Amino acid sequence: MHPSYMNYDDDCISISFELRLFSLFSHKINQTTDLNEQVEKEPWLSSEKVVVKPDMLFGKRGKSGLVALKLDFAEVATFVKERLGKEVEMSGCKGPITTFIVEPFVPHNEEFYLNVVSDRLGCSISFSECGGIEIEENWDKVKTIFLPTGASLTPEMCAPLVATLPLEIKAEIEEFIKVIFTLFQDLDFTFLEMNPFTLVDGRPYPLDMRGELDDTAAFKNFKKWGDIEFPMPFGRVMSPTESFIHGLDEKTSASLKFTVLNPKGRIWTMVAGGGVGDLGYASELGNYAEYSGAPKEDEVLQYAKVVIDCATANPDGKSRALVIGGGIANFTDVAATFNGIIRALKEKEAKLKAARMHIFVRRGGLNYQNGLAKMRALGDEIGVPIEVYGPEATMTGICKEAIQYITAAA
C-alpha cells in the first residue's frame, strides 16, 4: 500500500511515512523464493538480526510456535524450511503455511496494543499498555471508546485510553492514536490492529500489524492503495468452478460472483443474497452468487451453466430449489440476461429433473415483463416447475416459498 500524504498534517505525514518504511523493510518468503538471491538484493537480511513469522490471515502465531526473534539469516532459512507448506489449524480452519515475512528485529522494552474497528454505527478504538503475545490474558487492561459515525477523535474522547500512561509518553501515544484513526478513515479500513507497537527513540513503531480494507471503496482509493490484492481467507481454496467464474469476472465489465457454501445444500441462488440465512436455513444454502452490471448473454450462459451444474450435482432423491433473479435492475436488460439463463436451463434440463429442482424467479427493471414471460413459457417447454414473480413480490417472500418447498417435499 502506498498512501497519499498530501491531505494530512505534518504529524500525520510523519506517521504515514514511518508505516510505509515499516512495510518496505519487510520481506516475504514463499516456496518459490531463492534465499541466496534475496540476500544479494537485500543486504540487511544477512547483516541484521531479524524476526520471522507467517504473513497470512490468522492470529496467535506466537503462541503456535510460528514466530522467531533475533535470528540470523541462516537460522531463518532453517526455521522457514521446517514450516513452509506444513498444514496448521487456526480458529477451526486448516490450511498450509505458504508465506513468511522477515523484518528487522527492533530491541524494545515496552509493548502496546492498538485496535480500531468499524461497525454500522461508528468505530471502536481499543488501547492497552500491556500488548504483545499475552494480550488476551491481560484483556481486563484494554480500554475501549466508541466514536459514532461522523464524530471527531478529540483529546477529551481519547483521554480514557491514555489516562494511566506515564506523563512523559502520554502525549506522544495520544497523538499516535489520533493519527492512526485519521489514516483508518481516510484509507477506508474496516479493521486495523497493532499488537504490539513500541517506542523507538520516543516515537511509536509498529512491530506487528494487520488490517482489513473495505474493497468496495477501491473506486476512490485506487491511487492511495496502489497495487494491492485481496487474498482468500486462511484455509480457503477456490474450487475449479469458482476459479472459472472468477476468470469470467476478471474479463468482463459486469460483476459475476460465485462461492460454494455447502455442496450438499438444497437451496441455490442466481442472485445476490436473498434472505435464506435470515430465515434460519443458512445450513441449506448451497452458494452465494451475484450477476449484475449488464453482463452479456454469453457470459450469463456460461455463468448459469456452472451454477446449475453445482446445484444439480449428485442427486439424492431430495427436492431442491433454485432462486433466480433478484431485485429491481437499474440498467440491466432483464430479458437479455434471462436469455442466457434460459439457454442454460434448456441445456441442463435432464440434470434439473434428476435433482427434483423447483425454480423460483423474481425480477423487476428494464424489459422485465418480456423476461418473465419467457421464463413462464420455459417451464412448460422443458417440464420443470418454474414459478415466476415480478416486483410486486419480495425476495424474502420468494425465499420463504423455496424453503417451504424443500421442507414439504423432502
Phi, psi and omega in degrees: 000138180233087183297150172273133188258355191293339184268000185256159174283179187300318181295320181292324176299317181298312180296319180300317181295321179295320178295323179292319177298322177304321179288320184293329180266028171246143184227131183267146177229126173229191187290345180261000185285130172268106186296320179298320179295322181292324178297323178295322181282326184236085185302332181297339179298327182258351184257349183234158168287141188229170173246139177231138182198160177294140175252074185218172189273062171206158181254193179056037182291321180297316181290343180265008179073027184251007179238134177230142185243150172057045177264153165272175189289331176297320178292325176299314181301317179293315181301313182292317182301322182288341188240338183295126180089351180283140180277134177231160176245124180229122178054038177085359179249136178252144177184164179278151172277116186251341187217130171248157175236139180243132182225156174298140175283130181249109177300137182200157178247336184245145176226122180247161181237137176219134180218133174232129180220139181259151171220192188299328188254354181162211182228142173255135178240125181240142180216146174212145175271009177238060180276184178106199189295336182260024184300321182292324178291339180249028186296336179293346179263001178277127179256139184228137172237158179240129177250116176299153179306131180091346181281151178265149177274088181277164175304325179294319179292323185281339188308316181299333182290324188249011188301326186263005180284150173302145185302326186289342178242355186300311184296320182295315181288324176299316179294322178299314179300317181296319181291317178299321178296322176298315177297318180306313182287316185294325182264006177058049167286153168250343181205134176211124183227133172242111179215099001257172158241159183227188176244126176241117185053038177081001182247140179298139181218118181285127177267331177210136187210140173220149182211160176232128179260151175278104186294342177286351178265010183298329184298333180252356184240007189298330178286320181289318182288328183072207183277088185242144178246146176258105185286161174291151175301152180302134180086356183258123178236133180295136172284166178303321180293319178295321178296323179297313179295322178300320177295320176299316183298323182289338185263355185240156175279349177277184178242121179231110184236144180202124177225128176279124179262318181210102183303335180263009179297155183249359174239122181237154185227150165238050178218178174260109179076223176127347173096007181299316180296319180296337180271004174092013182237035179301329181294341180262358182280119185282332189201166162249137181213151176208131166229125183202176179078029176058058176294154179287158184302317182293326177295318178295321178302309181297319179298311183295324179297320178295312181300316182294319179301317179291320184291335184252006183293144175050063179302136184238012180089347179273150181289153178223160180230142176236120181258122186240141172116251181128216185279201180268118184290142178278312182220001177282131176285109185300314182298320182294316180290325178295333177301317179294319179294319180298317179299320179293318180296321177297315182295328184258022183307311183298319179295321179297318180291318181297330181270005181053049185277133174244126188255134177241126183240132174217127181199153173217170179119196184304121175061031185289328181299319179295317180296317180293323178297321178295323179293318178299316180295326182296321180303316179292325185290317185258354177073028176248130182296123179230118176259129190240132181226150175260197184291353176291338178264160178255154177295324178299319178296321179294319179296322176299319179296319179298318179295316179299323180295311184290331180282326181281328185262004182299000000 
